[in-house]
């Protein structure tokens, strides 16, 4: 398996191939909004971004900036070698239930301790924006990465990219 050739970043873009491995956590003051229909689920300028080689950023919203009344914890649990055990929730908005639309780490690893309780959303299941730009998900729906015009790929997550 050969590593893919990174796309050259345009002015103002970050290359996901310049992100570190193991991943890095950084604070973002970008305006992050998550909606389902007309309902605002999350709104913050205090998000965290997780940056990892070949992945677009995953944004985590502080729990205080999420409408927790819309979250219904589910039985799903996963494990990340970097962040620890994740818990999931369904989103229920206006009678519409979106299974396992978001996740968080109650007790993340020491390196990611600042993420405790912060919520990440799958962009393909909600409408998410960063500074007004609508976010796309990575094909495959596994990583929950947020693709904007600010990042250059190619991106891990689509079928066939498992070994990058």
C-alpha positions in Angstrom: 0.0 0.0 0.0 1.4 3.3 -1.0 0.7 6.6 0.7 -1.5 8.8 -1.6 0.0 11.9 -3.1 -1.3 15.0 -1.2 -3.2 17.6 -3.1 -1.3 20.9 -3.2 -3.1 23.3 -0.8 -4.5 26.5 -2.3 -3.9 29.8 -0.5 -5.6 29.8 2.8 -5.9 26.0 2.9 -4.4 23.5 5.3 -3.2 20.1 4.0 -4.5 17.2 6.1 -1.1 15.6 5.3 0.6 18.2 7.4 -1.5 17.2 10.5 0.4 15.1 13.1 0.1 11.5 14.1 -0.7 10.9 16.9 -3.4 13.6 16.6 -3.3 17.0 18.1 -6.0 18.9 19.9 -6.4 22.6 19.3 -8.9 25.3 20.3 -10.8 27.1 17.6 -12.6 30.4 17.8 -14.4 29.7 14.5 -18.2 30.0 14.6 -19.5 26.4 14.7 -23.2 25.8 14.3 -25.0 22.5 14.2 -28.7 22.4 13.1 -31.4 19.8 12.4 -33.9 21.6 10.2 -34.5 25.0 11.7 -33.5 23.9 15.2 -30.1 24.9 16.5 -28.5 21.9 18.3 -25.1 23.5 19.0 -23.6 27.0 18.6 -20.1 28.0 19.8 -16.9 29.9 19.2 -15.1 27.7 21.7 -14.8 24.5 19.7 -12.0 22.0 19.8 -10.5 20.6 16.6 -8.8 17.2 16.5 -6.2 17.2 13.7 -4.8 13.9 12.5 -2.7 13.0 9.4 -5.0 12.4 6.4 -8.2 13.3 8.3 -10.1 16.5 7.9 -10.6 18.1 11.4 -13.3 16.8 13.7 -14.9 19.6 15.7 -16.0 19.1 19.3 -18.5 21.5 20.9 -18.4 22.2 24.6 -21.4 20.6 26.3 -22.5 24.0 27.6 -23.0 25.1 24.0 -25.1 22.1 23.0 -28.9 21.8 23.6 -28.6 18.6 25.7 -32.4 18.3 25.8 -32.2 17.0 22.2 -29.7 14.2 23.1 -30.8 10.8 24.1 -27.9 8.5 25.1 -27.7 5.3 23.1 -26.1 2.0 23.9 -23.4 2.4 21.3 -19.8 2.6 22.5 -16.5 2.7 20.6 -12.9 3.0 21.5 -10.2 5.3 20.1 -6.6 4.4 20.7 -5.8 8.2 21.2 -8.9 9.5 23.0 -10.4 6.6 24.8 -14.0 5.2 25.1 -16.7 7.2 23.3 -20.4 7.3 24.2 -23.1 8.1 21.6 -26.5 9.7 21.5 -29.4 10.0 19.2 -30.7 13.4 18.3 -34.4 13.9 18.5 -35.7 17.1 16.9 -39.4 17.8 16.2 -40.2 14.1 16.5 -37.4 13.1 14.1 -34.9 10.7 15.6 -31.4 10.5 14.2 -29.6 7.5 15.7 -26.1 7.9 17.0 -25.7 11.3 15.4 -23.1 12.5 18.0 -20.5 11.2 20.5 -18.2 12.4 23.3 -15.6 11.1 25.7 -16.6 11.3 29.4 -13.1 10.4 30.6 -10.7 10.9 27.7 -7.0 10.1 27.8 -4.7 12.6 29.5 -3.6 14.1 26.2 -7.3 14.8 25.3 -8.5 15.7 28.8 -9.9 19.0 27.5 -12.4 17.1 25.4 -14.2 15.7 28.4 -17.9 15.9 27.7 -17.5 18.0 24.5 -19.8 16.7 21.7 -18.9 15.9 18.1 -21.5 15.4 15.4 -21.5 13.4 12.2 -21.8 16.1 9.5 -23.6 13.8 7.1 -26.5 13.5 9.7 -26.9 17.2 10.6 -26.4 20.5 8.9 -23.1 21.9 10.3 -21.3 25.2 9.4 -17.9 26.6 10.2 -17.8 30.4 9.9 -20.9 30.2 7.7 -19.6 27.5 5.3 -21.6 24.3 5.2 -19.6 21.2 6.1 -19.4 18.0 4.2 -18.7 14.6 5.6 -16.1 12.2 4.3 -17.6 9.4 2.3 -17.9 6.2 4.4 -19.3 8.0 7.5 -16.8 6.4 10.0 -14.6 9.2 11.2 -17.0 12.1 11.6 -14.5 14.5 10.0 -15.6 17.9 8.8 -14.6 18.9 5.2 -14.6 22.6 4.3 -12.9 24.5 1.6 -10.1 25.2 4.1 -8.6 21.7 3.9 -6.8 19.9 1.1 -6.8 16.1 0.8 -7.1 13.4 -0.3 -9.0 12.4 2.9 -9.1 9.1 4.8 -12.4 7.6 5.4 -13.8 6.7 2.0 -14.0 3.0 1.0 -10.5 1.8 0.0 -8.6 4.2 2.3 -8.5 1.9 5.4 -4.7 1.3 5.1 -3.5 4.9 4.7 
